[in-house]
Amino acid sequence: MDRLEATRDPQTDRDRISGALTRMRMLIGRRVIARLALDSVAPGLEISHVDVLDVVRRADDGQEVTVGIIAEKLRIDPSRASRIVSEMVTRGVLRREASQADARRIVLVVTEIGARLVAEMHRVKQAIIADIVADWSEEEIEIFSHLFDRFTASFEKAYEARQSAGIEAAE
């Protein structure tokens, strides 16, 4: 870290972050981790299925997830969300249940197969991260993990603020 202090230029640092974000977006856009997990656990599923599964599993404790919520979170047409959910139910990744709050409403729940897929995606992600940081010290990993989490939380907060103000977030 000492060598970084000698070459400190805030604009260059911001440019470096911007460039890294662009490269990371390209990698994430290819959905490498999800594709690896799908290939090993559920080869018949598509990336859109992983997105739906992620919405259901990330629901706040006690929050019931409906097809409408999935459509909203993924910013897709409700009919498309319904088709994807139907495929996932057919494949045994999700199941439909009556809402505990309102029996007229149908909610989605992750099945055992879905939970295995989530666990496999986590395992694959951890293996990839371990490979990436294999030559980093434990201190570097700790510092990066905290700073990256802080950066991401601030990015989410800025994005939400821009969305609330009706401004599209820039890359």
Residue pairs with C-beta under 8 A, 6 or more apart in sequence:
17 151
21 171
22 171
25 171
31 47
31 50
32 128
33 121
33 124
33 125
33 128
34 47
34 50
34 121
35 47
36 124
36 128
37 50
37 117
37 120
37 121
37 123
37 124
37 125
38 45
38 46
38 47
38 50
38 117
40 120
40 124
41 116
41 117
41 120
41 121
42 49
42 91
42 93
42 113
42 117
44 91
45 88
45 91
45 93
45 117
48 74
48 84
49 84
49 87
49 88
49 91
49 93
50 117
50 121
51 74
52 70
52 74
52 81
52 84
52 85
52 88
52 94
53 88
53 93
53 94
53 110
53 114
53 117
53 118
55 65
55 69
55 70
55 73
55 74
56 65
56 70
56 94
56 108
56 109
56 110
56 114
57 110
57 114
57 118
59 65
59 69
64 99
64 100
64 101
64 105
64 107
65 107
65 108
66 105
66 106
66 107
66 108
67 78
67 81
67 82
67 85
67 106
67 108
68 78
68 81
70 76
70 81
70 84
70 85
70 108
71 77
71 78
71 80
71 81
71 82
74 81
85 94
85 108
88 94
88 114
89 95
89 96
91 113
92 111
92 113
92 114
93 110
93 111
93 113
93 114
93 117
94 108
94 109
94 110
94 111
94 114
95 108
95 109
95 111
96 106
96 107
96 108
96 109
97 106
97 107
97 108
97 109
98 105
98 106
98 107
99 105
99 106
99 107
110 118
133 140
133 141
133 144
136 144
158 169
159 169
162 168
162 169
163 169
